[in-house]
Amino acid sequence: MYDYDHTQPGTLIRWLIGGPLLAMAAIATALLAAGSPPEETIWLGVPAVIIAIVLPLFHSLTVRISQNEIALSFGVGLIGKRFTIADVQSASTVCNHWYYGWGIRKIVGGWLFNVSGFDAVEIQLTNGRRYRIGTDQPLELLAAIESAMKSAR
């Protein structure tokens, strides 16, 4: 059971990745309908396969908080990160620079996990490492982390 469970859609990521996939499908369909042999449209296949793999992996970010851990998972859940609440020293809301981008990134002073927007909650672990968790609910996420920290101590 989780005390906090929220999935943030990566709207921009969905458009930037899904849009080209739809465009490639439309182009391939038009070429085939115009009588082009299938081998002439194969050049669309490789990028379409890559995009079709990336989109389900990074289309959203789910953050779950229990009394024992913070669990992050992107898309369908194959890529993620877990932090034990006992290892969290502090948490605060932050605003990411636009050039930090989205996805999983090494940033100045730590790591970023983000799919959309600039708001995040930064956690500092007892070992000194810092992680930013992108969110469209920064105050709610911070409150959930602080509540779990109080319960654990």
C-alpha positions in Angstrom: 0.0 0.0 0.0 1.3 3.4 -0.9 0.6 6.7 0.9 1.3 8.6 -2.3 0.8 7.3 -5.9 0.9 9.6 -8.8 1.6 9.3 -12.5 2.6 12.3 -14.4 2.1 12.1 -18.2 5.0 13.2 -20.4 2.8 15.2 -22.7 5.6 16.8 -24.6 7.5 13.5 -24.8 4.4 11.8 -26.2 4.1 14.5 -28.9 7.8 14.5 -29.8 8.1 10.8 -30.0 4.6 9.7 -31.0 4.2 12.4 -33.6 7.1 11.2 -35.8 5.9 7.6 -35.4 2.5 8.6 -36.7 4.1 10.6 -39.5 6.3 7.6 -40.5 3.3 5.3 -40.6 1.3 7.8 -42.7 4.3 8.2 -45.2 4.7 4.5 -45.5 1.0 4.0 -46.0 0.9 6.7 -48.7 4.0 5.2 -50.5 2.6 1.7 -50.5 -0.8 3.0 -51.7 1.0 4.9 -54.5 2.4 1.6 -55.7 5.9 1.8 -54.2 7.4 -1.6 -53.5 7.7 -2.5 -49.8 11.5 -2.5 -49.9 11.5 1.2 -50.8 9.7 2.0 -47.6 11.9 -0.1 -45.4 14.0 3.0 -44.5 11.1 4.0 -42.3 11.1 0.7 -40.4 14.3 1.1 -38.3 13.5 4.5 -36.8 9.8 3.5 -36.3 10.9 0.4 -34.3 13.2 2.5 -32.1 10.5 5.1 -31.5 7.9 2.3 -30.8 10.3 1.0 -28.1 11.2 4.4 -26.6 7.6 5.7 -26.3 6.3 3.1 -23.9 9.4 3.3 -21.8 9.3 7.0 -21.2 5.8 8.3 -21.8 5.1 8.9 -18.0 6.7 9.0 -14.6 5.1 7.3 -11.6 6.1 8.2 -8.1 5.0 6.0 -5.2 5.8 6.6 -1.6 5.3 4.2 1.2 6.5 4.4 4.8 9.7 2.6 3.8 10.6 3.8 0.3 10.3 6.2 -2.6 9.8 4.3 -5.9 10.1 5.9 -9.3 9.2 4.2 -12.6 9.1 5.4 -16.1 6.4 4.3 -18.6 5.6 0.7 -18.4 7.9 0.3 -15.3 11.0 -1.3 -16.8 13.2 1.7 -15.9 13.1 3.1 -12.3 14.8 3.9 -9.1 14.2 3.3 -5.4 15.2 5.1 -2.3 14.7 4.0 1.2 13.1 6.6 3.4 15.7 6.0 6.1 18.4 7.2 3.6 16.6 10.5 2.9 18.1 13.3 4.9 16.1 16.2 3.5 13.6 17.1 0.8 12.6 20.4 -0.8 10.8 21.8 -3.8 13.0 23.1 -6.6 12.6 24.5 -10.1 14.7 22.9 -12.8 16.5 24.9 -15.5 15.0 24.5 -18.9 18.3 23.1 -20.2 18.2 20.2 -17.8 15.6 18.6 -20.1 13.7 15.5 -19.5 14.4 11.8 -18.9 17.1 10.5 -16.6 20.0 13.0 -16.6 23.1 13.8 -14.7 22.8 17.4 -13.6 24.9 19.8 -11.6 24.9 18.4 -8.1 23.0 15.2 -8.7 20.6 13.3 -10.9 17.2 14.3 -12.5 14.3 12.0 -13.2 11.7 14.0 -15.2 9.1 13.6 -18.0 7.5 17.1 -18.2 7.7 20.6 -16.8 10.3 22.2 -14.5 8.9 21.6 -11.0 10.6 18.9 -8.9 11.3 17.8 -5.4 15.0 17.3 -4.6 15.9 14.7 -2.0 19.3 14.7 -0.4 20.4 11.3 0.9 22.5 10.7 4.0 25.5 9.8 1.8 25.4 13.3 0.2 23.9 12.3 -3.1 21.0 14.4 -4.5 18.2 13.4 -6.8 15.5 15.6 -8.4 12.1 14.0 -9.0 10.1 15.9 -11.6 6.4 16.3 -10.8 3.3 18.3 -11.6 2.4 18.1 -7.9 5.5 19.5 -6.0 3.8 20.4 -2.8 1.9 17.1 -2.5 5.0 15.1 -3.3 7.0 17.0 -0.7 4.3 16.6 1.9 4.2 12.8 1.3 8.0 12.5 1.6 8.1 14.5 4.7 5.3 12.5 6.2 7.1 9.2 5.5 10.3 10.7 6.9 8.5 11.6 10.2 7.0 8.1 10.4 10.3 6.4 9.9 12.1 8.4 12.7 
